[in-house]
Amino acid sequence: MTKLISKPLELPAFVTPNRVFMAPMTRMRAAQPGDVPTDLMVDYYTQRAGAGLIVTEGSQISPEGKGYADTPGIHSDAQVAGWRKVTDAVHAAGGRISLQLWHVGRLTHETLQGGQPGVSASAIDFDGTVTLKHADGERYTAQSPTPRALEVSEIPRLIEDYRRATRNAREAGFDMVEIHAANGYLLQQFMSVSSNHRDDRYGGSLQNRARLPLEVVDALTDEWDAAHVGIRLSPMIKFGGLDDADGMEMGLYMAAALHERGVGYLHLCEPDWAEGPALDSAFRSGLRNAFSGIIIGAGNYTVAKADEMIAEGFIDAAAFGRPFIANPDLPRRLFEELPLAEVDFDTVYGSDVAGYPQGYTDYPTAD
Ligand SMILES: Cc1cc2nc3c(=O)[nH]c(=O)nc-3n(C[C@H](O)[C@H](O)[C@H](O)COP(=O)(O)O)c2cc1C
């Protein structure tokens, strides 16, 4: 029987030849100094160009938006030039690629912020760690410090950082951008009651907590257009000290607001991959009723789960994360029911030498 995930999909901005998307995955291999995409990253993404759509690893919109060692940015000319090589090669291989725009908020460390803590919705002490590297390249995890609450007067500058990142992404040849409003990073820190105790127009009611992410959406749809702006949400995820008490309600509210704005896609990072609950059918159908555009599901997907969710009308495409690390030709393997290789988790987050290929570009194809 033909698998539904093997069928083409019409997004507002372009058509994808299949519905097996590559989920965004931080791999911590950008060149230093400068957080610049490398030629090895060109190879890595090009090997995976068979995906219906690649969503890149989170790429920080500004130095303030960085929270882990060796993650790539999208705020400098050198970074744009590095990404340009990636997009050119992915396009030459027949692929499509969306850049994930990342601001980590409080999930950072003072060593990445000139001795300062990160910024967030509120100055709330929390339990969250980030992965850093010693000067010799050895990895370690560190507790994030209590963040500083962003002033209302800083919000226009923050939104301009998102705009500049989007201009840069266009210049670098990306097919779309994806706003990272998931996994407990800055925009979700504003959305969640546990991390947002503000009493101004960015805090308190659900509408106020959703204001910043929606202002970012509005700025970026103005900067490019709605079709080229996607967004990732993870209602109810437990990550980075988050406890999203009204996460489901927020997810449905955001879905309705995004429907009105006609964004290119809504990418659902399902919470069960990171200690959150499994989403139930009531939430999935609520989401579908609120948002009639393209919904991408991600998190512990198999062909069977993806086809079932597509058949139910809950999602239009499935993004695969971990399986894409070890299987560069994942769509073909899924369509032809070939065996899948296992991920070596020791090498997922890079190594001591920038550009180190082990566990990155050396996973073979099925052939
Ligand atoms: C190594 C790794 C890095 C990740 N980095 C990101 C990221 O940069 N941005 C993001 O939104 N999600 C990130 N995720 C979450 C994935 O996009 C995906 O939602 C998750 O892995 C569940 O999908 P899977 O079960 O197919 O792996 C990461 C996951 C892994 C395993």
Ligand as a Chemical Component Dictionary entry (heavy atoms), coordinates in Angstrom:
data_LIG
# 
_chem_comp.id                   LIG 
_chem_comp.type                 NON-POLYMER 
_chem_comp.pdbx_formal_charge   0 
_chem_comp.three_letter_code    LIG 
# 
loop_
_chem_comp_atom.comp_id 
_chem_comp_atom.atom_id 
_chem_comp_atom.alt_atom_id 
_chem_comp_atom.type_symbol 
_chem_comp_atom.charge 
_chem_comp_atom.model_Cartn_x 
_chem_comp_atom.model_Cartn_y 
_chem_comp_atom.model_Cartn_z 
_chem_comp_atom.pdbx_ordinal 
LIG C1  C1  C 0 20.231 16.104 19.218 1  
LIG C2  C2  C 0 18.935 16.862 19.179 2  
LIG C3  C3  C 0 18.946 18.230 18.978 3  
LIG C4  C4  C 0 17.748 18.957 18.903 4  
LIG N1  N1  N 0 17.783 20.298 18.623 5  
LIG C5  C5  C 0 16.624 20.960 18.409 6  
LIG C6  C6  C 0 16.650 22.302 17.935 7  
LIG O1  O1  O 0 17.710 22.911 17.671 8  
LIG N2  N2  N 0 15.447 22.924 17.768 9  
LIG C7  C7  C 0 14.255 22.292 18.031 10 
LIG O2  O2  O 0 13.193 22.887 17.855 11 
LIG N3  N3  N 0 14.217 21.005 18.447 12 
LIG C8  C8  C 0 15.358 20.329 18.607 13 
LIG N4  N4  N 0 15.315 18.998 18.952 14 
LIG C9  C9  C 0 14.013 18.298 19.001 15 
LIG C10 C10 C 0 13.731 17.596 17.650 16 
LIG O3  O3  O 0 13.471 18.545 16.642 17 
LIG C11 C11 C 0 12.526 16.626 17.727 18 
LIG O4  O4  O 0 11.369 17.341 18.054 19 
LIG C12 C12 C 0 12.761 15.510 18.741 20 
LIG O5  O5  O 0 14.035 14.905 18.522 21 
LIG C13 C13 C 0 11.707 14.429 18.659 22 
LIG O6  O6  O 0 11.716 13.821 17.388 23 
LIG P1  P1  P 0 12.337 12.320 17.193 24 
LIG O7  O7  O 0 11.617 11.442 18.173 25 
LIG O8  O8  O 0 12.015 11.975 15.754 26 
LIG O9  O9  O 0 13.787 12.395 17.478 27 
LIG C14 C14 C 0 16.506 18.278 19.074 28 
LIG C15 C15 C 0 16.506 16.902 19.310 29 
LIG C16 C16 C 0 17.695 16.190 19.356 30 
LIG C17 C17 C 0 17.648 14.696 19.565 31 
# 
loop_
_chem_comp_bond.comp_id 
_chem_comp_bond.atom_id_1 
_chem_comp_bond.atom_id_2 
_chem_comp_bond.value_order 
_chem_comp_bond.pdbx_ordinal 
LIG C1  C2  SING 1  
LIG C2  C3  SING 2  
LIG C2  C16 DOUB 3  
LIG C3  C4  DOUB 4  
LIG C4  N1  SING 5  
LIG C4  C14 SING 6  
LIG N1  C5  DOUB 7  
LIG C5  C6  SING 8  
LIG C5  C8  SING 9  
LIG C6  O1  DOUB 10 
LIG C6  N2  SING 11 
LIG N2  C7  SING 12 
LIG C7  O2  DOUB 13 
LIG C7  N3  SING 14 
LIG N3  C8  DOUB 15 
LIG C8  N4  SING 16 
LIG N4  C9  SING 17 
LIG N4  C14 SING 18 
LIG C9  C10 SING 19 
LIG C10 O3  SING 20 
LIG C10 C11 SING 21 
LIG C11 O4  SING 22 
LIG C11 C12 SING 23 
LIG C12 O5  SING 24 
LIG C12 C13 SING 25 
LIG C13 O6  SING 26 
LIG O6  P1  SING 27 
LIG P1  O7  DOUB 28 
LIG P1  O8  SING 29 
LIG P1  O9  SING 30 
LIG C14 C15 DOUB 31 
LIG C15 C16 SING 32 
LIG C16 C17 SING 33 
# 
